[in-house]
Structures are given as structure tokens and as C-alpha cells.
Amino acid sequence: HWIPRSRPDQVSAWITEFVTSVEGGRTPVRATGKHADRFGGQLVLVTGAGSGIGRATAFAFAEAGARVVAVDRDAESAARTAELSRLLGAPEAWAETVDVSDEQAMEELAAKVAAEYGVVDVLVNNAGIGLGGPFLDTTTEDWKKVLDVNLWGVIHGCRLFGRQMAERGQGGHIVNTASAAAYQPSRALSAYGASKAAVLMLSESLRAELAGRGIGVSAICPGFVNTSITSTARFAGVDADEEKRRQKRTARLYELRNYPPEKVADAVLGAVVRNQAVVPVTPEARAALALSRWAPRALRAIARLEPPR
């Protein structure tokens, strides 16, 4: 009976769904996915939702009956994710085209979401880009690009949507996609690893700060997951032809590993339900985390190995 007073946005979503289904003469799709009792009717925003882990995560929340805001810098991909989310069980789903590294654009997104859809219950900061190559071959511009998306994109999301959650006073959850590279050093991933290590520590610090407000914060650390990030990752210190060759080779290796993004999406939902702090997903991510705690010298030795080219 507290729902009408505490969650008018959710009541509005239920009424909209009912009226739309009656007027359209159709039976609305009912959520049958895992954790539908937990996420039904909640508002979930996912960045980088146009493909890979972001799209799989949007679909998982849709199957659980959540209302989904699919954010991506590719408008067509975001729209497709929103469309499929509705088919999978989301009572409502919207697409928003935003570059998460653009502070003003993110501020406008946060204002629009709050005004038109409501305060976000679950935020998934997933957008990210890859960068490989030796540190001495990276340029200032290389560092700026990877930090702008991988770190500042997460900062913008946490600051803007986290503040809305805190001001509403009804809790919420923030999920930040870090990486096993956050705690597994590599001679070929200095910039990427640094950006993800920063995301991991930001998540841990925010978790401590926001706990008293009922807002959970989780860092998801996938390992080798078969997504398009491998074919779009940049490689410092090589020409365009060599970069394309390395992209194709890395993509093939990840395809052979064939760890699906849907398993990462399951981990995201589980992290929210169980309010987990750090979630290594793949076996190699879990092994690296264990080594970082109990045998760091072994992990440092592994980091010195020459990566395949």
C-alpha cells in the first residue's frame, strides 16, 4: 500500500501498460525471466547497450520485466536493443543516443530520463573501448580517448544518476563494468588496465559512501568475452593495416574462447540481487583475482609474457 506514495513512477508505468494493451486489443508480454519478482516495473538504464554485454544486459532486465533505457552512441543499435527489449518482456523500452564521454550530453540525458521516464532504479555503466600496445607507444590522445569513455563515462553516470537516486531517498543500485585487467597487469594493456582499475576503485569507494543511502554499487569484471569490442579495439604504435590484422586475430581468439555476453548479463542481475561488491565473471577472471590476493608475484610474472601478435 506504500507503492502509490513512494513509487508514483512505477504506478504510472503499470497504468500505461494496462491502458495501452486494452486500447490495442492485445495481451501484454509478461515477464518470465529470472528475477522477475525483483525487477518487474523497475527502471533500468544501460550504457553501451547497442551490442555485446550491454545489449545482453538490457535483454536480461527486459526478460525480468524491467523498463529499459538503452543508451548507445550508435542510434540504430540502441533503437534495435529497445525494440527487442519490448518483445522480450519489458513493459516499456526507450533508446537514447549519447556519447558517455560527453559531460553535457550526459547531463541532458539524466534530466530527460528523470523528467520523462522517472528516477533510475538500476544504472549499468557498461560503455567502454579497448586499447592495446606498449605504454611507450601510446600517445596523450590515446590515453585521453580511453579514459574519456572507460573512466569519465562511468564518472558521469555515477554522479548524475547516483545523485538522483540519493535525492529520491528510496535506494537503488549502480553497476560498473570494470575488467579482469583492473587487477591483472599486462605489458600490453597499460592504458586499458589503468582505466578499469580506476573504475574498480571508484566502485569500491562509492559503495562505502552510498551504503547509508540504500544504494548498492557493484563492479563487474569480465574476462575474455566474445563481443565486438575485440574487432574495434585500437592498437598503439602500429599502422592501420597492422591494427586491422591484430583486431581480426584478437576477435578470432575471443570467438574460439566463445564465452557469451549473456553469462555476464546474468552476473550483473545477480550482483544487484545479492548486492555484491566485486564480481569476476569468467574462470580466468576469478583465477586472476585469486592470484592478485594470494600470489601476486605469480601474476606479475605472467604479466611479463609477450602477448600474441
N, C-alpha and C positions, 0 to 999 in steps of 0.2 A: 504493500500500500504506500510505501515511500517513493516508488518509482515516479508517479506524476509530479512530485515536488522536486526530487533530486535529479531526475533524468528526463526533462521535457523533450530533449532532442531524440531520445530513444522512443518515447511515446509517439512523437511526430513521425518517426520512421515507420513504426508499426501501422499507424493510421494511413500513411501514404501508400504503403504496400497493400493494405486491405482495399482502399478505395480504387487504386489502380487495377487491381485484379478483378474487382467486381465490375467496374466500368468496361474493362476489356473482355469480360466474359471468360477469363482464364483462371486456372488454379495456379497460384504462385509456387515456385520451386521451393521445396522445403529442405532445409539444411540437414544433411545426413552424415556429414564428415565428422572426423574426430574432434572432440572438444566443442561440439555444437552447443552444449549446455553452458559453456564458459563464454563463448564469443558471440553467440546469437544476438544480432542487433547492435553490437558494438561497432564503433567507427575505427577503422584501421587504415593508416597511411603508410605506403611502402614506396621508397625511392629506388630508382634503378629497376622499376617494375616492368620494363619493356621486354626483358629477356632473362634467361638464366635463373639464378637464385631468387631475384626479385620477383619475376613472374611466377615462379613456383610457390613462393611465399604468399603472394596475392591470391593465388588459386586455393591454397590450403585454408586461408582465412575465409575465403568465399564459401568453400565447402562446409565450413563451420558456422555459416550463417552471418558472418560479419558484413557490414557495409564497408566497401573498399574504395580508397582513393589511390589510383595507380599513377605514380609520378615518374616521368622519364623525360630526357631531353629530346627523344625521338617521339614526335606526336603520334605517328601512325602506330608504333609499337605500344605506346601507352593506351591508345584507344582500343587496340585489339585485346590487350590484357583486361581492360574494363569490360568489354563486350563478353569475353569468355567467362569472366568472374560472375556476371549475372546469370549466365547459363548454368554455372556450377553451383549456384545456390545463394549468391549474395543478393539480399533484397534490393540493394542499390549499389551501383559502382560508377565511379566517375574517373575520367582521365584528365590529368593536368600535365602540361608541357613546361618543364622547368629545368634549368641547369643548376644543380645544387651548389655549385661553387659561386654563384651569383647571389650575393647577400641581399640586394634589393629585390630580386626576383623571389627569393625565399621568403622575405618579409611580406611581399604581396600575396604569395601563396598561403602563408599562415593566416593572414587576415581574411582571405577569401574562404578558406576552409572553415574557419570559425563562424563566419557570417552565414554561409550557405549550407554547410553540412553539419556543423557542430564542433565541439571540442573533441580532439582525437583521444581515443582510449588507449590505443596501441600505436606507437610510432616505430617503424622499422627503417633505420638509416642504412640502406644497403648499397647505394650507388658507389661505384668505385672503378678505377682504371689500373692497368698493370704497367710496370716499367722495370725492365731488366738491364743488366750491364754493369760493368765495374764502376765503382764510385768515381774514379779519376776520369772516366769518360763522360760522366753526367755533367750537364750544364745547369746554370742557375734556372734557365727556363724549364728544363726537365723537372727539377725539384719543385718549381712553382706549380706546374701542371698537376703533378701527382699529389702534392699537399693541398692544393685548392679543392680537389674533388674528394680525395680519400679522408682528409682531416677536416678542412674547413666546411665541407659539405655536411659532415657529421655534427660539427660545432653549431652550424646554423640551425640544423634540425633540432638538436637538443635544446638550444637556447630558446628558440621561438615556440616550438610546440610544448617543450617542457614547462615553460612559463605559463602557458595556457592551462596545462594540467594542474599546475600548482595553484593558480588563481581560482580554478573551479573548485578545488578542495575535495575532490572525490577520487583521488588516486589516478593510477594509470600505469603504463609500462613503456619503457624505451628499450629497443633492441638495436645494438650497433654491430654491423658486420665488420669484424676485425679479420684475423687470419692466423694460421699457424705460424706465418712469417713474423708475427708480433713477438714471439718468444723463441723462434728457431732462426739463429743467424745464418746468413748466406752471403758468400762473397759476390754473388751476382744480383742481390736484391736489397742493396743498402737503402735506396730511396723508398722503395715499396715497403720494406720491412719497417723502416723508421715511421712511416705514415701509419701503419697498422699497429705498431707498438704504442704510438700516441693515442690511437683510438681505444686500445685496451686500457691504458691508464686513465684516460678520460672517463671511460665507463665505470671503472672501479671507484674513482673519486666521486662521480655523480651518484653512484649507488649509495655511498655513505652520506652524501649531502641530502639526497631526496628521500631517504628511507623514512624519515619522520613525517613526510607528507603523503605517505602511502604510495609512492611512485617507485616501482622497481626498475632496475637497469641491468641489462644483460649484454655481454659481449659474446658473439658467436664467432668461432674460429674454425672455418672450414679448412680442409687440406686441398688435395688435388681433386677438384670437382669439374665435371665435364660441362663447361659453359663457354659462351662466346668471348669471354674476356681474354682467352688464350690467343684467339685469332686477331684481336685488336690491340694487344699489349705492344708497347713500344720498347725498342732496344737501343740503348745509348751506345754511341761510338761506332756505329756501322752505317753503311749506305742503305738506300731504300731497297735494293734487291736483296741484300743480306738480311735486312729486317724482315722482309716478306718471307724469306726462306725459314728464318727462325720461328716466325709466327706459325707457319704451316707445320713445322716439326713439333713445336710445343703443343699445338692443337691435336696432332696425331697421338702424341704421348698421353694426353688427357683423355682422348677418346678410347685409347686402349685401357686406361685405368677405369673409365666408364663409371665413375661414381656419380649418381644422378642428383641434380639440384633439389629434387623432391624430398630427399632424405635430409637435406639441410633445412628445408622448409618445415619438416616435421620437428626438427630440433628447435627451430625458432618458436613454434607454438608451445612445445614442451617447456622451453625456457621461461616463457611468460606464465604458464600454468603453475610451474614449480618455483618461480621466482629465482632462477639460477643465476649466479654471477658470471661465470666463465664457462662456456660450453665448447670444448673441442669436439668436432663432429666426426671426421674420418679417422680410421685407425692410426694413420700416420700423424694426424694432429694430436691425438691422445697420447701417442708414444712420445712425441716431441715435448709435450707439456710435462710428462712424467720425467723425461730426461733433464729438462730445464730445472726441475726441482731437486732431483735426487742424483743426477750425474751430469752436471753442466759441462764438465771438461770433455766428456764424450760428445756432447752436442757441438761444442766449439771445434772439436777435431773433424766432425762431419762437415762443418761449415767451410773448412779449408779445401774440401774436394772440388775439383774443377767440374763445373756443370756441363752437361752435354750441349754441344753446339750443332 
